[in-house]
Amino acid sequence: MQLVTRARILGKTLPYAKFTGSDVVSAEVLAVNDSLPIRTSGPVHSGKVRSVYWLTERDSARLITERGYDVAPDSQLAVMVISDRISAFDCVWHGEGGLAGVPGKGAALNAISHFWFAEFARAGLARSHILDVPHPLVWIVQRARPVMIEAIARRFITGSMWRSYESGVRRFCGIDLPDDLRRDQRLSETLITPSTKGVIRGVPGIPEADDTNVSRSQLLAHWEAFGFRSVDDVDHYETLLREGVELIADHLTPLDLMLVDTKFEFGYARDANGQENLIYMDEVGTPDSSRIWDAIAYRSGSVIENSKEEFRQSLLRHVNDPQLLLDYSRFEERKRYAESHALPVGLLHSLSKTYVSVAERITSQPIVVPDRPVESIMATLAGDFGLAA
């Protein structure tokens, strides 16, 4: 799978650093990704990790024609730039010595998501919002109308579900669990436990708050409020989620990796024939959006994380008061702490090795990371896509 072409500026090839999981990672990180000189139709939307540059109507139409994207001719496109910033417990963290992110993180996550989306399409599941991957830190995407749920699939009982179960809860998103489960146990079937994406207002029985658990019966009863096109699409999203999860889990098994739980997002977008379809959105199957365990360790009775959960647990051990990270009511205090406190670089380098190693095992390709990310991104977008401001 070809993910990157070396960019050239004034006839000179920009240098890239090639990492493997065994390397000591120390490349420059992309910390600021919302100020690139990309021609847009309005303000840049900047999230904790990604920034979205919505293109003008003219540039969108031109790229659709020039590059033959399978989307409606009047679709709006965007350049999505992923940074190497690391977010946990709703805060962005940094390391000592000015290390403002996790080296190689953005390229690793981009490569993994692109790999899974290509596999989903090859298996006949559904396409994604990604139309092009011109650079290790860039996607060209189609604007989609999101479904307002985070589709969470759980194959093991761990994390927040285990903590609730241990406290006596037995019903999750309308699903009843038996009384004899053990921590980190494989569930008898994959459970779908969706939560709200944003605030859903005016729906009986659903609190007006982000990230609220909802049941399948609530989705069926209020499908329009959640942005589904029809009640049948509630079944369709579940099918796409289950089949996607099974594909990922089956691929990971011979790699001695285990998919524990994961989050998908869905939306609607029109293809070149004008047909609106349910598609995959955001990222999928990455160590940021999933728990991934080492299978050999699990078979011997222990859990070794190969995901961002490793970083979360390291943070909990690092801070003097772990409740600072766990107590939602202390968010402002936690945010100030994250902004002022530089973490030991070893925490970020350890996570970097995990991300790069997992990405290379999944994709069977080396992860290629630009030494000078901003320059190489703009060389690609200006030269090949004509999008320099």
C-alpha positions as CSV (number, residue, x, y, z in Angstrom):
1,M,0.0,0.0,0.0
2,Q,1.6,3.3,-1.1
3,L,0.9,5.9,1.5
4,V,3.3,8.7,0.7
5,T,5.3,10.2,-2.1
6,R,8.4,12.1,-1.2
7,A,7.6,15.8,-1.6
8,R,9.9,18.1,-3.5
9,I,10.5,21.8,-3.1
10,L,12.6,23.7,-5.6
11,G,13.8,20.3,-7.0
12,K,15.0,19.0,-3.6
13,T,13.5,16.0,-2.0
14,L,12.4,16.6,1.6
15,P,14.0,14.3,4.1
16,Y,11.8,11.7,5.9
17,A,12.6,9.6,8.9
18,K,11.7,6.0,8.8
19,F,10.9,4.4,12.1
20,T,10.4,0.9,13.3
21,G,9.1,-0.3,16.6
22,S,12.6,-1.0,17.8
23,D,14.0,2.4,17.1
24,V,14.5,5.2,19.7
25,V,12.0,7.7,18.4
26,S,13.1,11.4,18.5
27,A,11.7,13.0,15.3
28,E,10.1,16.4,15.3
29,V,6.4,16.4,16.1
30,L,3.6,18.3,14.5
31,A,2.1,20.2,17.4
32,V,0.4,23.1,15.7
33,N,-1.8,22.1,12.7
34,D,-4.4,24.8,12.4
35,S,-2.2,27.6,10.9
36,L,-1.1,26.1,7.6
37,P,-1.4,28.4,4.5
38,I,-4.1,26.3,2.9
39,R,-6.8,28.0,0.8
40,T,-10.1,27.5,2.6
41,S,-13.8,28.6,2.5
42,G,-13.8,29.8,6.1
43,P,-12.3,29.3,9.6
44,V,-10.3,26.2,10.3
45,H,-12.0,23.7,12.6
46,S,-9.4,22.6,15.2
47,G,-10.0,19.7,17.5
48,K,-7.8,18.1,20.2
49,V,-5.8,16.2,17.5
50,R,-7.1,17.0,14.0
51,S,-7.7,20.3,12.2
52,V,-10.1,20.5,9.2
53,Y,-9.6,23.0,6.4
54,W,-12.9,23.2,4.4
55,L,-12.1,23.9,0.8
56,T,-13.8,26.4,-1.5
57,E,-16.6,25.3,-3.8
58,R,-14.3,25.9,-6.8
59,D,-11.4,23.8,-5.3
60,S,-13.7,21.0,-4.3
61,A,-15.2,20.7,-7.7
62,R,-11.8,20.9,-9.4
63,L,-10.3,18.2,-7.3
64,I,-13.4,15.9,-7.8
65,T,-12.9,16.3,-11.5
66,E,-9.1,16.1,-11.7
67,R,-8.7,13.2,-9.3
68,G,-11.9,11.3,-10.2
69,Y,-13.3,11.0,-6.6
70,D,-16.4,8.9,-6.4
71,V,-18.5,11.6,-4.8
72,A,-21.3,13.9,-6.0
73,P,-19.9,16.7,-8.1
74,D,-21.2,19.4,-5.7
75,S,-19.7,17.7,-2.6
76,Q,-17.6,19.9,-0.3
77,L,-14.1,18.5,0.4
78,A,-11.7,19.3,3.2
79,V,-8.0,18.8,4.0
80,M,-7.7,17.1,7.4
81,V,-4.4,17.5,9.1
82,I,-3.6,15.2,12.0
83,S,-1.1,16.4,14.6
84,D,1.1,14.4,17.0
85,R,-0.6,15.9,20.1
86,I,-1.7,13.5,22.7
87,S,-5.0,13.9,24.5
88,A,-6.1,11.9,27.6
89,F,-8.6,12.5,30.3
90,D,-10.0,15.3,28.1
91,C,-6.7,17.3,28.2
92,V,-3.7,17.7,25.9
93,W,-0.4,16.8,27.4
94,H,3.3,17.7,26.6
95,G,6.7,16.6,27.7
96,E,9.9,18.0,29.0
97,G,12.3,19.8,26.8
98,G,9.5,21.3,24.6
99,L,8.3,17.9,23.3
100,A,4.7,18.9,22.4
101,G,3.4,15.5,21.3
102,V,4.2,11.8,20.5
103,P,6.7,11.4,17.7
104,G,5.3,9.4,14.8
105,K,1.8,9.3,16.4
106,G,-0.1,11.1,13.6
107,A,1.5,9.1,10.8
108,A,0.9,5.8,12.6
109,L,-2.8,6.5,13.2
110,N,-3.3,7.7,9.7
111,A,-1.7,4.6,8.3
112,I,-3.8,2.3,10.5
113,S,-7.1,4.0,9.7
114,H,-6.4,4.1,6.0
115,F,-5.6,0.4,6.1
116,W,-8.8,-0.6,7.8
117,F,-11.0,1.6,5.6
118,A,-9.4,0.0,2.5
119,E,-10.1,-3.4,3.9
120,F,-13.7,-2.5,4.7
121,A,-14.3,-1.3,1.2
122,R,-12.5,-4.4,-0.2
123,A,-14.8,-6.6,1.9
124,G,-17.9,-4.8,0.5
125,L,-18.9,-3.2,3.8
126,A,-19.0,0.5,3.1
127,R,-16.7,3.3,2.0
128,S,-15.3,6.0,4.3
129,H,-15.1,9.8,4.1
130,I,-11.4,9.5,3.2
131,L,-10.9,10.1,-0.5
132,D,-7.1,10.5,-0.7
133,V,-4.0,10.1,1.6
134,P,-1.4,12.4,-0.1
135,H,0.9,12.7,2.9
136,P,1.5,10.7,6.1
137,L,-0.3,13.5,8.1
138,V,-3.1,14.4,5.7
139,W,-6.4,13.1,4.5
140,I,-8.6,14.6,1.7
141,V,-12.1,14.0,3.0
142,Q,-15.7,14.5,1.9
143,R,-18.1,16.4,4.1
144,A,-20.6,14.0,5.6
145,R,-23.7,14.4,7.7
146,P,-22.8,12.7,11.0
147,V,-24.9,10.3,12.9
148,M,-25.0,11.6,16.4
149,I,-23.8,8.5,18.2
150,E,-20.4,7.0,19.1
151,A,-20.7,3.4,18.1
152,I,-18.8,1.4,20.8
153,A,-18.2,-2.3,20.5
154,R,-17.0,-4.3,23.5
155,R,-15.5,-7.8,23.2
156,F,-14.2,-8.0,26.8
157,I,-15.4,-6.6,30.1
158,T,-12.8,-4.1,31.2
159,G,-12.3,-0.4,31.8
160,S,-15.3,1.7,32.6
161,M,-17.7,-1.2,32.0
162,W,-15.8,-3.3,34.6
163,R,-15.8,-0.5,37.1
164,S,-19.5,-0.1,36.8
165,Y,-20.1,-3.9,36.9
166,E,-17.9,-4.3,40.0
167,S,-20.0,-1.6,41.7
168,G,-23.1,-3.7,41.1
169,V,-24.4,-2.4,37.7
170,R,-25.7,-5.3,35.5
171,R,-27.6,-3.4,32.7
172,F,-25.6,-1.5,30.1
173,C,-27.4,0.3,27.2
174,G,-30.4,-2.0,27.6
175,I,-28.2,-5.1,27.7
176,D,-28.3,-7.4,30.8
177,L,-25.1,-9.1,32.0
178,P,-24.9,-12.2,34.1
179,D,-23.5,-12.1,37.7
180,D,-20.5,-14.3,37.3
181,L,-18.2,-12.3,35.0
182,R,-14.5,-11.6,35.9
183,R,-12.4,-8.6,35.1
184,D,-10.9,-8.7,31.6
185,Q,-13.0,-11.7,30.7
186,R,-14.0,-12.3,27.0
187,L,-17.7,-11.7,26.7
188,S,-20.0,-14.3,25.1
189,E,-20.7,-12.0,22.3
190,T,-19.7,-8.5,21.0
191,L,-21.8,-5.9,22.8
192,I,-22.8,-2.7,21.2
193,T,-23.0,0.1,23.8
194,P,-23.6,3.4,21.9
195,S,-23.4,6.8,23.5
196,T,-24.4,10.3,22.3
197,K,-22.1,12.3,20.2
198,G,-22.9,15.9,21.3
199,V,-26.0,16.9,23.2
200,I,-29.3,15.4,22.0
201,R,-32.2,17.6,23.1
202,G,-35.9,16.9,23.7
203,V,-35.7,13.1,23.6
204,P,-37.5,11.5,26.5
205,G,-35.3,9.4,28.8
206,I,-32.0,10.7,27.4
207,P,-30.2,13.3,29.4
208,E,-29.1,16.4,27.5
209,A,-25.4,15.8,27.9
210,D,-22.6,14.6,25.7
211,D,-21.4,11.0,25.9
212,T,-24.6,9.6,27.5
213,N,-25.2,5.9,27.1
214,V,-28.3,5.0,25.0
215,S,-30.0,1.7,24.2
216,R,-30.9,0.1,20.9
217,S,-34.6,0.6,21.8
218,Q,-34.0,4.3,22.3
219,L,-32.3,4.5,18.9
220,L,-35.1,2.7,17.2
221,A,-37.7,4.9,18.9
222,H,-35.9,8.2,18.2
223,W,-33.9,7.5,15.1
224,E,-34.6,10.9,13.5
225,A,-33.2,12.7,16.6
226,F,-29.9,10.8,16.2
227,G,-29.6,11.7,12.5
228,F,-30.5,8.3,10.9
229,R,-32.1,8.5,7.5
230,S,-34.5,5.7,8.4
231,V,-35.3,3.3,11.2
232,D,-33.7,0.5,9.1
233,D,-30.4,2.3,9.2
234,V,-30.2,1.5,12.9
235,D,-29.8,-2.1,11.9
236,H,-27.5,-1.2,9.1
237,Y,-25.1,0.7,11.3
238,E,-25.0,-2.2,13.7
239,T,-24.2,-4.6,10.8
240,L,-21.4,-2.3,9.6
241,L,-20.0,-2.0,13.2
242,R,-20.1,-5.8,13.9
243,E,-18.6,-6.7,10.5
244,G,-15.9,-4.1,10.8
245,V,-15.0,-5.3,14.3
246,E,-14.9,-8.9,13.2
247,L,-12.6,-8.0,10.3
248,I,-10.2,-6.1,12.5
249,A,-10.2,-8.9,15.2
250,D,-9.6,-11.6,12.6
251,H,-6.7,-9.6,11.1
252,L,-5.1,-9.0,14.5
253,T,-5.3,-12.7,15.7
254,P,-2.3,-14.0,13.7
255,L,-0.3,-11.0,14.8
256,D,-0.8,-12.0,18.4
257,L,-2.9,-8.9,19.1
258,M,-6.4,-8.8,20.5
259,L,-9.1,-6.2,19.8
260,V,-10.7,-5.6,23.2
261,D,-13.1,-2.7,22.5
262,T,-13.3,0.1,19.9
263,K,-15.3,3.1,18.8
264,F,-16.6,3.8,15.3
265,E,-18.4,6.8,13.9
266,F,-20.8,7.0,11.0
267,G,-22.3,9.5,8.7
268,Y,-24.1,10.0,5.3
269,A,-22.5,11.2,2.1
270,R,-23.5,11.1,-1.6
271,D,-21.5,9.1,-4.2
272,A,-20.9,10.1,-7.8
273,N,-24.5,8.9,-8.7
274,G,-26.0,11.2,-6.1
275,Q,-26.9,8.2,-3.9
276,E,-26.7,9.0,-0.2
277,N,-25.1,6.2,1.8
278,L,-24.1,5.4,5.3
279,I,-20.3,5.5,5.5
280,Y,-17.5,5.2,8.0
281,M,-16.1,8.4,9.5
282,D,-13.2,9.7,11.6
283,E,-10.6,7.1,12.5
284,V,-11.1,3.4,13.1
285,G,-9.2,0.5,14.7
286,T,-6.3,2.7,16.0
287,P,-4.6,2.5,19.4
288,D,-6.3,5.8,20.1
289,S,-9.9,4.7,19.4
290,S,-9.4,1.0,20.6
291,R,-8.0,-1.1,23.3
292,I,-5.6,-3.6,21.9
293,W,-4.0,-6.3,24.1
294,D,-1.0,-8.6,23.6
295,A,-2.4,-12.0,23.0
296,I,0.6,-14.0,24.3
297,A,0.5,-12.1,27.6
298,Y,-3.3,-12.5,27.9
299,R,-3.0,-16.3,27.5
300,S,-0.5,-16.4,30.3
301,G,-2.9,-14.4,32.6
302,S,-1.7,-10.8,32.3
303,V,-2.7,-7.7,30.3
304,I,-0.3,-5.7,28.3
305,E,-1.7,-2.7,26.6
306,N,-0.9,-1.8,23.0
307,S,-3.0,1.3,22.9
308,K,-3.4,4.8,24.5
309,E,-4.6,3.0,27.6
310,E,-0.9,2.4,28.3
311,F,-0.5,6.2,28.4
312,R,-3.6,6.7,30.6
313,Q,-2.4,4.2,33.1
314,S,1.1,5.8,33.1
315,L,-0.5,9.2,33.9
316,L,-2.5,7.7,36.8
317,R,0.7,6.3,38.2
318,H,2.6,9.6,37.5
319,V,0.3,12.1,39.3
320,N,0.3,12.3,43.1
321,D,-3.5,12.5,43.1
322,P,-5.1,10.1,40.6
323,Q,-8.5,11.5,41.3
324,L,-7.4,14.7,39.6
325,L,-7.7,12.7,36.4
326,L,-10.7,10.7,37.2
327,D,-13.0,13.2,38.8
328,Y,-15.0,15.1,36.1
329,S,-15.9,17.9,38.6
330,R,-12.2,18.7,38.7
331,F,-11.8,19.2,35.0
332,E,-10.6,22.9,35.2
333,E,-8.0,22.0,37.8
334,R,-6.9,19.0,35.6
335,K,-6.7,21.2,32.5
336,R,-4.5,23.8,34.3
337,Y,-2.3,20.9,35.5
338,A,-1.9,19.5,32.0
339,E,-1.0,22.9,30.6
340,S,1.6,23.7,33.2
341,H,3.1,20.2,33.9
342,A,5.7,18.8,31.5
343,L,5.7,15.0,31.6
344,P,8.9,12.9,31.5
345,V,9.8,12.4,27.8
346,G,10.0,8.6,28.5
347,L,6.2,8.5,28.8
348,L,5.8,10.0,25.3
349,H,8.6,8.0,23.7
350,S,7.2,4.7,25.1
351,L,3.8,5.5,23.6
352,S,5.5,6.4,20.3
353,K,7.2,3.0,20.1
354,T,3.8,1.3,20.8
355,Y,2.0,3.3,18.1
356,V,4.6,2.8,15.5
357,S,5.1,-0.9,16.3
358,V,1.4,-1.6,16.2
359,A,1.0,0.3,12.9
360,E,3.7,-1.6,11.2
361,R,2.4,-5.0,12.4
362,I,-1.1,-4.1,11.2
363,T,-0.2,-2.6,7.8
364,S,3.0,-4.7,7.2
365,Q,4.6,-1.4,6.0
366,P,7.2,0.8,7.6
367,I,5.8,4.0,9.0
368,V,7.3,7.0,7.2
369,V,7.4,10.3,9.1
370,P,8.4,13.7,7.7
371,D,11.3,15.4,9.4
372,R,9.8,18.8,8.6
373,P,6.0,18.2,8.6
374,V,4.7,21.6,7.8
375,E,7.1,22.1,4.9
376,S,6.4,18.7,3.4
377,I,2.6,19.0,3.9
378,M,2.6,22.3,2.0
379,A,4.9,21.0,-0.7
380,T,2.4,18.2,-1.4
381,L,-0.8,20.4,-1.2
382,A,0.7,23.2,-3.2
383,G,2.4,21.2,-5.9
384,D,0.0,18.3,-6.4
385,F,-3.3,19.8,-5.3
386,G,-3.0,23.5,-5.9
387,L,-4.3,24.4,-2.5
388,A,-1.7,26.9,-1.2
389,A,-3.3,30.1,0.1
